[in-house]
């Protein structure tokens, strides 16, 4: 764990060099500088031409160098623990509810 611009970053166990930020963004320190990883979603192959669906994924390399595609919520749970991950998810759900009521 260390602090960086947005706040505290928690390291993902088993995946050296990857960190989770306070807003559930995944950071990588592989390369010349710390960067936020781009997320992607699985495509719905049953409906061509439709947008990507499902929960966001990231691709991380484990300590042995093998690539893994993991859901962002699973990486957050690994890094901060299940209780803190549940609190973060509840906070995000509440923020979305408030925004829907406003607009």
N, C-alpha and C positions, 0 to 999 in steps of 0.2 A: 504494500500500500504506500502511495505517496501522493502529494498534492500537485496539481497542475491547474492552469488557468481556470477551468470550470469548477474545480474543487477536488475532493478526494477521489483517488482512483484505486480500485481494489483489483489485485492480480487474480487471474483465472488459474486455479491449480491444475497442473498437468499440461498447461499451455504457456510456457515461459514467454514473456514479452508481450502478452495480451492483458489488457486491463478493462474494467467496466467503470464508466463514469456515473455521476449522480443522476443523470437522466437516461440511464440504460444504454448509452452509446458505447460501442466496443472500440477500444483504442489498440493500436499496434505500435510497438517501438522497433519493429524490424525495418531496417532502412535508415536513412540519414536523420529522420526526425519522427516524433510522435504524430500519428495521424488517426483520424476516425475511419473505421472500415465501412465500406459501402455494403448495405444489406440488399438482399434479393429475395424473391418469393418463388415458390414452385409454380410452374405454369399449369393451367388446367387443360390438359391435352384432349379432354373429351369435347371441349368447345373451342375449336381454333378461332383465332381472331379476338378472343375475349381477353381482358386484362389478367395479369398475374393475380393469383388468389392465395389466401392462407397467411400464416404468420411469417414474419421476416426471418431469414436465415443469414448466417455469415459462414465463411470458410476460414478455419483456423488450422495451423500446423501444430501437432502435439510435440512433446519433448523429443520424440524419436524421429521427427520430421515427416510423419504421415499426415496427409490432409484429412480434415473432417468437416462436413457440413453440419452445423448445429443451429438449432433455433435460438434466437436472441434471448428469449425468456429462460431457456435452459442454461445458457452461458451466465446470465445474471444470477440465477439460482446457485450455480457452482461458485461464483465469486463472492457473493454477499451472504449466502445462506438462505434457506427457505423462508424464514420469518421476515427478513428484510425485503426479499423479493416479493412476498405477498403484500407487504405494506406499500411498496412502490407501485405494484399493479393496482392496488385499491386506490391510491392517490391519482394514478392516471385515469382510472375509470371515473372517478369523481370529477376530474377536470373535464373530461369529454362530456359528461352529463351536464355540467354547468354551461359549457360552450353551446351544446344543443339547445338549452333553454334560452340562451341569449339570442340565438340566430334562428 
